[in-house]
Amino acid sequence: MPPRSVIDHFAPIGLAAASGHPASAGSASGEAPAAASLDAFLARTKRLPACERARAYHTASSRAPTSPVLTAALRALQGKLIVVNEPPAVVIPARIASTVRGLARRCQGDSHVAATPAARADARRARAVLRGARGAAWGAAIDDRDAAWWGAALTGPAELTIQHWARRSAPPLDPVRDLGFFAEVCYRLVVVVGQGDPDRFLELSRAPAAPTDVLPASSARRQPWFGADVYLPDDDALRQMTSEAAALYTRVTGRAEHPFADSYWHLAAWERFFEAGRVAGHVSPSSARLRPPLGARPAIVDEGSSEETPDDWVRGTSFGVPSQWSALEPRFDRATLIPPGYCLVRVIGRLELGVVHAPT
């Protein structure tokens, strides 16, 4: 199980025994701030995935062989090209937020208080999550009469696991149309109920999920949350790739043991920025996903070709053929605009709900 990190949290709220069941630690003066704080936590926007927002210094990883051409390209782009990631602002989905509010009321012993339609919907969704074998265990934790506090946290894996998709495995591979890199990231919204020291709350919230052989209710299972493209620095990408993905990545970037031409970064297309004083500007993953206008063709095709063949378009944009278009002009095939020293990774975020019980 990979390590997890706490992205955001709702600090523990103390519980006091009342009527044989935990109730809110404060009176009316304590309950309202706690509810408001929980609502603020659930409504807070988060920039995910967590990644470096802007980078002006570019390097190649020592985990793969390098080349003089790559070294020269990276040196020429230092301080001229700023790589900017734009992670989306996401919030906890409304249905999951409603479920957590229902679980919180049940922790505090006031689940029977449903004065508004919204509160009744919260309670109904909380009951749905507590069904089934795992839900029964969660319900026992939520209803623990000896519980002293409860809290909530949003956690995510400390590292990605980058995989690849490929339409074909035999070379030549077109990195734009036949190959891509992605990482599925599971975030967990955890409600923690404890009897002991609340200072252990953050540690407990990072606890691994329960065994998958006992599935939670469908409303608590992993659900699609967001999708985002990010430029990961070369070393970060290679460090987090599977062995198969790393092998393909080093091959299409021209750094494999049996060298292939670079067909991922198009290093020759960046030679124009070797000139003194040339400024490349900013580049972001959103520009890499734009398609060229209809009818656009590469400036150079294979020499010796008397007429354009159906696959000239593929050869001209995918196998390191120098382009005569500026890399930042609208007519450039931006689907190939991946700056040297970076890997374009599609991050697919999913969110699941869980309950952690800390009996001591």
Number of C-alpha atoms within 10 A of each C-alpha: 7 11 11 18 17 18 17 17 20 19 19 22 20 19 23 19 16 13 9 10 18 24 23 23 19 15 9 9 9 12 16 13 12 19 14 11 14 21 16 12 20 25 15 13 13 15 13 19 22 13 13 15 13 15 16 13 15 22 17 18 16 10 12 18 12 16 11 8 12 21 15 13 24 21 15 20 23 14 14 17 21 20 24 18 20 19 21 15 12 15 17 18 14 11 13 22 21 23 22 26 23 24 26 26 22 22 27 25 23 15 19 11 12 15 8 9 9 12 18 17 17 24 24 15 22 26 16 15 25 22 16 15 13 20 22 14 16 23 20 13 22 27 18 18 20 17 25 22 26 25 23 27 24 23 22 26 18 12 15 20 16 23 19 18 12 16 11 11 11 7 9 15 20 20 23 18 13 13 19 20 22 21 18 15 21 18 22 27 25 23 27 24 29 26 18 15 11 21 10 12 23 21 12 19 29 20 15 13 15 13 8 7 7 11 14 23 16 13 17 22 16 16 17 13 17 18 18 18 22 26 27 18 21 21 17 14 24 22 16 16 20 14 13 11 22 21 16 21 25 21 22 24 25 22 20 19 11 7 12 16 17 22 23 29 24 23 21 15 18 20 15 15 18 15 9 8 8 13 14 17 12 14 20 21 24 15 16 19 15 15 14 14 11 7 5 11 17 19 14 16 21 11 6 6 9 7 8 10 9 8 9 17 16 15 18 18 25 23 20 19 21 18 19 12 15 14 20 15 9 14 16 22 23 19 18 22 23 22 27 22 22 22 23 22 20 20 22 17 20 18 22 21 23 21 23 25 20 19 13 8
